[in-house]
């Protein structure tokens, strides 16, 4: 255990034996003191096979679990205990299990985002899990400091297991670009002796910091090291991990075709991420891909049988490969069941220490500080937009106008404003009740600020939002093609491609109402007492979720929304029918490339040089938090 983790665990220990007994007696409710108890529900068993995989992706700092959602309330310490029990089971059965994480471990939770420096506690907590193959996501590379942390902390923490097949890092010590980590890894499993060739890719990402280089997959697969690796005849299974969607991604499709061209009969297991969904995709009868959700809601389980081991032929009755999957709800009810343990036998010493360290880190960061109390739930995708239950309606009608109007009055001579924000900037829901410091980072973890173009003709400003909301994310995929010779056209096309992956409109299309699913053993009566949750349909059918759920209805949202802040020159809000000729056009700075492109498509001669900082020092997170403190008073 790391020194910092040991220190945190000691700080988290109760001060006397009585409190210690109470703490241990309540572990079945959740490792974090405020975690809600999971709701018991019918469970499907894990489909154990010859070779098994335990998979996380897009954790985004949710190491403490979901403290407002019972079905996802287990924490990273519980995951460590769970993984150990499954490794013990594999040893007892003579099977194997490989633990994998496919990136985006940072940005999205107070434990990471509120610490100074960012990640102060996260890296020491993460590394306590034994992970056999780990790779980078795009969020590890957005900022130079984050990329540096990955190279200097996470890669050494998982030395030899961290794979970066298409990422280079600028090492300031040697003043040269070097591989972020090993390009590939070949290893033999402990019990079955299966020879595995593993890779770790990132999709063709273009928004990375300048101390990193992400080589397009199409170029990477032409390199000698990759061509040699896929031609290795002493391989029983290819494991392709990556921060890449498993369905309809050009990168995984290309890797699959390239391997198949030289190794037609070797099974391939893909483990992906990035789109924040549960999915299982068939490439051919010997190749499948698993994607395991987001935010520690899901622990993915996959298995492969009928694999040669150590070059030995498979028995005829199992010669055909069999792939299976399960999406585990990350709560102690599920974890106890699948590990055949209970509240007394489940926690390992290391798992409990890590849970205590998370508790201590949360306390040190004051993540339970209450800013206000929400009068109701506000949803990102579980309510239509616009509606009173939509988080975007709340922001555009209340938060943004009230926060921006004061600034416009004091700093912008009472100019009216239009404020455009991409919906992807809001990462999570607001739940009725206490709104804490942690909640502010869960909802909006990004540190980017605002920019604006002053005195834009209102008739032009009003035409930008419809353009951004046309078709696919950020709506301007085709706009660059209509501007031949535009100096930023290639950049816009690159960034738009990244946005399509970051905020996919159809990301929830494989979640279907439970009424459409035939569950083995269910009767004709609706199970209204089931907990709400994912009801996933994938290439293997409709039985992938480990827990039977009552379906949640998901609604599509636009790429961006806008708030009108109309003021008059007499220091008051303008009448609805009093339209100004010019306004200040404000937007969160992440979407500036799309804003500029949309304006140029409209025939306007704007560039980034015509923009300026707005409300300097303010992020969307601080804007929202200020409003909550001023408006959502808690009842004593």
Buried (B, 14 or more C-beta within 10 A) or exposed (E): BBEBBEBBBEBBEEEEEEEEEEBEEBBBBBBBBBBBBBBEBBBBEBBBBBBBBBBBBBBBBBBBBBBBBBBBBBBBBBBBBBBBBBBBBBEEEEBBBBBBBBBBBBBBBBBBBBBEEBBBBBBBBBBBBEBBBBBBBBBBBBBBEBBBBBBBBBBEBBEEBBBBBBBBBBBEEEEEEEBBBBBBBEBBBBBBBBBBBBBBBBBBBBBBBEBBBBBBBBEBBEBEEBEEBBEBEEBBBBBBBBBBBBBEBBBBBBBBEBBBEEBEEBBBBBBBBBBBBBBBBBBEEBBBBBBBBBBBBBBBBBBBBBBBBEEEEBEEEEEEBBBBBBBBBBBBBBBBBBBEBEBEEBBBEBBBBBBBBBBBBBBBBEBBEBBBBBEEBBBBBBBBBBEEBBBBBBBBBEBBBBBBBEBBBEEBEBBBBBBBBBBBBBBBBBBEBBBBBBBBBBBBBBEBBBBBBBBBBBEBBBBBBEBBBBEBBBBBBEBBEEBEEBEBBEBBBBBBBBBBBBBBBEBBBBBBEBEEBEBEEEEEEEBEEBBBBBBBBBBBEBBBBBBBBBBBEBBEBBBBBBBBBBBEEEEEBBEEEEEBEBBBBBBBBBBBBBBBBBBBBBEBEBEEEEBEEBBEEBBBBBBBBBBBEEEBEEEE
